[in-house]
């Protein structure tokens, strides 16, 4: 439709529109996946479970795992709930995410963690997308959602804490409880992965914190080398 028709009649001409036949199967599959997710959440809500969600885009290293554990401290059940839709080049494919997270869940997290994606578009809009993602999880029926450093960012367009700072301004307008954190690091003093500010050392001196690079992890995976900040068994499973 031309722009002239739209501005003359608004979007009324879209009423009753039908997608082309070639897209109907895809649309039905999207509806099925998202409907099944909603049903799972409803069943748990009926049991009065506190259900948390985490958005992921990459193969998990210890940094991701410490964030999952933080959410588990606040919830009965945690859903690994990636947005599955059109992605930018270089993002991990949905089938790979499914494979690696289910390996992690089956071997280390028993029944308290569930892998169940939602089909929607990724926009890489940083802080605005953090709000958008929170609203999606709110509508799906989750109790809590966790957001950290550089949520849904890309190519360093946004500052690392822009998302959690914006969410702090809008938290009173959201029905879902959003847990905010400043990212996961390796603490040289603790000799383990921590959330920034959660250990005594990182409260006093950020120089004790070493960033865990997802880019470096991907390079190790390509070369089939063991990355020291991720589970060796998981990496061998991928290889």
Phi, psi and omega per residue, in radians:
X1 nan 2.508 -3.124
X2 -1.353 2.793 3.115
X3 -1.081 -0.592 -3.129
X4 -1.085 -0.734 3.131
X5 -1.152 -0.718 -3.130
X6 -1.070 -0.844 -3.089
X7 -1.234 -0.390 3.117
X8 -1.388 -0.733 -3.030
X9 -1.967 -0.044 -3.056
X10 1.233 -2.647 -3.119
X11 -1.734 0.321 -3.110
X12 -1.099 -0.477 -3.114
X13 -1.201 -0.184 3.139
X14 -1.487 -0.180 -3.115
X15 -1.085 2.242 3.108
X16 1.381 0.126 -3.134
X17 -1.144 2.503 3.130
X18 -2.019 2.367 3.077
X19 -1.177 2.699 3.096
X20 -1.075 2.608 -3.050
X21 -0.951 -0.652 -3.068
X22 -1.177 -0.328 -3.132
X23 -1.693 -0.195 -3.011
X24 -1.115 -0.665 3.141
X25 -1.127 -0.730 3.127
X26 -1.110 -0.771 -3.134
X27 -1.089 -0.720 3.118
X28 -1.107 -0.684 -3.134
X29 -1.197 -0.642 3.089
X30 -1.116 -0.811 3.128
X31 -1.052 -0.718 -3.119
X32 -1.110 -0.818 -3.126
X33 -1.080 -0.841 -3.101
X34 -1.203 -0.626 3.103
X35 -1.151 -0.700 3.110
X36 -1.126 -0.652 3.087
X37 -1.084 -0.816 3.133
X38 -1.060 -0.697 3.129
X39 -1.111 -0.713 3.104
X40 -1.056 -0.784 -3.109
X41 -1.155 -0.725 3.130
X42 -1.065 -0.729 3.135
X43 -1.063 -0.718 -3.133
X44 -1.265 -0.631 3.101
X45 -1.105 -0.617 3.117
X46 -1.146 -0.420 3.100
X47 -1.593 0.163 3.132
X48 1.071 0.587 3.092
X49 -1.456 2.498 3.004
X50 -1.540 2.036 -2.993
X51 -1.976 2.165 3.130
X52 -1.890 2.739 3.110
X53 -2.292 2.525 3.056
X54 -2.274 2.346 3.100
X55 -1.561 2.247 3.133
X56 -2.302 2.660 3.097
X57 -2.266 -0.220 -2.978
X58 -2.245 2.883 3.030
X59 -1.103 2.320 -2.983
X60 -1.301 2.327 2.940
X61 -1.925 -3.047 -3.083
X62 -1.055 -0.481 3.098
X63 -1.104 -0.737 3.085
X64 -1.152 -0.687 -3.084
X65 -1.152 -0.632 3.133
X66 -1.207 -0.505 3.074
X67 -1.256 -0.707 3.064
X68 -1.045 -0.753 3.140
X69 -1.136 -0.643 3.088
X70 -1.088 -0.729 3.132
X71 -1.198 -0.634 3.115
X72 -1.097 -0.513 3.104
X73 -1.181 -0.375 -3.094
X74 -1.875 -0.016 -3.039
X75 -2.438 2.799 3.014
X76 -1.444 -0.683 -3.104
X77 -2.332 2.437 3.074
X78 -2.081 2.266 3.055
X79 -1.730 2.152 2.890
X80 -1.345 1.898 -2.881
X81 -2.213 1.162 -3.128
X82 -1.196 2.584 2.975
X83 -1.370 2.058 -3.132
X84 -1.870 2.018 3.137
X85 -3.011 -2.859 3.088
X86 -0.980 2.271 -3.087
X87 -2.187 2.824 3.079
X88 -1.348 2.797 3.141
X89 -1.054 2.360 3.109
X90 1.778 -0.322 3.098
X91 -1.230 2.589 -3.123
X92 -1.169 2.372 -3.131
X93 -1.180 2.547 -3.119
X94 -0.941 -0.707 -3.126
X95 -1.114 -0.600 3.115
X96 -1.233 -0.761 3.081
X97 -1.007 -0.789 3.120
X98 -0.992 -0.834 -3.084
X99 -1.097 -0.870 -3.020
X100 -1.277 -0.666 -3.130
X101 -1.251 -0.614 3.093
X102 -1.209 -0.558 3.020
X103 -1.099 -0.816 -3.139
X104 -1.079 -0.788 -3.129
X105 -1.120 -0.848 -3.078
X106 -1.152 -0.500 -3.066
X107 -1.733 -0.357 -3.023
X108 -2.328 -0.370 -3.001
X109 -2.044 0.004 3.079
X110 0.917 -2.287 -3.011
X111 -1.766 0.100 -3.105
X112 -1.511 -0.183 3.126
X113 -2.177 2.361 -3.101
X114 -2.235 2.338 3.025
X115 -1.637 2.045 -3.127
X116 -2.715 1.779 -3.069
X117 -1.364 2.915 2.993
X118 -2.087 2.383 -3.140
X119 -1.580 2.031 3.134
X120 -2.814 3.027 -3.138
X121 -1.501 2.503 2.937
X122 -1.683 2.373 -3.131
X123 -2.024 -0.163 -3.131
X124 0.953 0.733 -3.050
X125 -1.713 0.305 3.016
X126 0.986 -2.138 -3.065
X127 -1.055 -0.658 3.109
X128 -1.169 -0.618 3.117
X129 -1.278 -0.475 3.054
X130 -1.091 -0.688 3.055
X131 -1.144 -0.813 -3.137
X132 -1.024 -0.801 3.141
X133 -1.131 -0.642 3.100
X134 -1.123 -0.728 3.131
X135 -1.172 -0.648 3.079
X136 -1.046 -0.826 -3.130
X137 -1.187 -0.557 3.058
X138 -1.105 -0.785 -3.132
X139 -1.205 -0.534 3.120
X140 -1.251 -0.385 3.095
X141 1.913 0.154 3.115
X142 -1.209 2.637 3.096
X143 -1.456 -0.684 -3.046
X144 -2.459 2.688 3.120
X145 -2.449 2.487 -3.103
X146 -1.977 2.341 -3.107
X147 -2.314 2.334 -3.121
X148 -2.266 -2.630 -3.058
X149 -1.097 2.293 3.026
X150 0.961 0.805 3.139
X151 -1.143 2.191 3.088
X152 0.983 0.484 3.095
X153 -1.534 2.984 3.126
X154 -2.740 2.358 3.040
X155 0.977 0.583 3.078
X156 1.001 0.540 3.113
X157 -1.184 -0.624 -3.090
X158 -1.966 2.734 3.055
X159 -1.268 2.608 -3.026
X160 -0.953 -0.586 -3.069
X161 -1.794 0.172 -3.124
X162 -1.023 -0.701 -3.072
X163 -1.166 -0.829 -3.101
X164 -1.254 -0.502 3.092
X165 -1.198 -0.715 3.115
X166 -1.178 -0.696 3.131
X167 -1.119 -0.557 3.114
X168 -1.143 -0.483 3.121
X169 -1.348 -0.505 -3.035
X170 -1.902 0.100 -3.039
X171 -1.053 -0.546 -3.125
X172 -1.258 -0.306 -3.136
X173 -1.591 -0.129 -3.125
X174 -1.752 2.436 3.076
X175 -1.442 -0.481 3.118
X176 -1.406 2.522 3.079
X177 -1.466 2.062 3.130
X178 -1.784 2.069 3.082
X179 -1.544 2.129 -3.094
X180 -1.853 2.490 3.087
X181 -2.546 2.875 -3.050
X182 -1.741 0.272 3.055
X183 1.823 2.838 -3.134
X184 -1.827 2.541 -3.103
X185 -2.527 2.919 2.964
X186 -1.667 2.132 3.122
X187 -1.545 2.087 -3.103
X188 -1.134 -0.591 3.142
X189 -1.341 -0.785 3.126
X190 -1.280 -0.422 -3.063
X191 1.050 0.720 3.084
X192 -2.788 2.950 3.125
X193 -1.382 2.363 -3.118
X194 -2.407 2.826 2.938
X195 -1.480 2.344 -3.113
X196 -0.948 2.175 3.141
X197 1.634 -0.179 -3.103
X198 -1.483 -0.420 3.096
X199 -1.813 2.728 -3.084
X200 -1.046 -0.627 -3.100
X201 -1.158 -0.756 -3.095
X202 -1.280 -0.344 3.057
X203 -1.253 -0.562 -3.063
X204 -1.610 -0.647 -3.013
X205 -2.663 1.943 -3.124
X206 -1.229 -0.201 3.121
X207 -1.171 -0.278 3.110
X208 -1.383 -0.137 -3.068
X209 -1.721 2.276 3.084
X210 -1.903 2.225 3.140
X211 -1.190 2.449 3.068
X212 -1.729 1.934 -3.008
X213 -1.480 2.054 3.048
X214 -1.147 -0.610 3.107
X215 -1.107 -0.767 3.118
X216 -1.121 -0.686 3.108
X217 -1.057 -0.776 3.132
X218 -1.074 -0.655 3.117
X219 -1.146 -0.701 3.091
X220 -1.101 -0.722 3.140
X221 -1.098 -0.719 3.128
X222 -1.067 -0.647 -3.100
X223 -1.550 -0.016 -3.107
X224 1.002 0.700 3.063
X225 -1.858 2.660 -3.114
X226 -1.430 2.139 3.096
X227 -1.555 2.190 -2.976
X228 -1.251 -0.213 -3.125
X229 -1.792 0.445 3.062
X230 -2.540 2.755 -3.090
X231 -1.089 2.151 3.099
X232 -1.005 -0.698 -3.123
X233 -1.118 -0.646 3.093
X234 -1.141 -0.753 -3.132
X235 -1.154 -0.696 3.101
X236 -1.152 -0.595 3.090
X237 -1.121 -0.689 3.126
X238 -1.164 -0.755 -3.114
X239 -1.132 nan nan
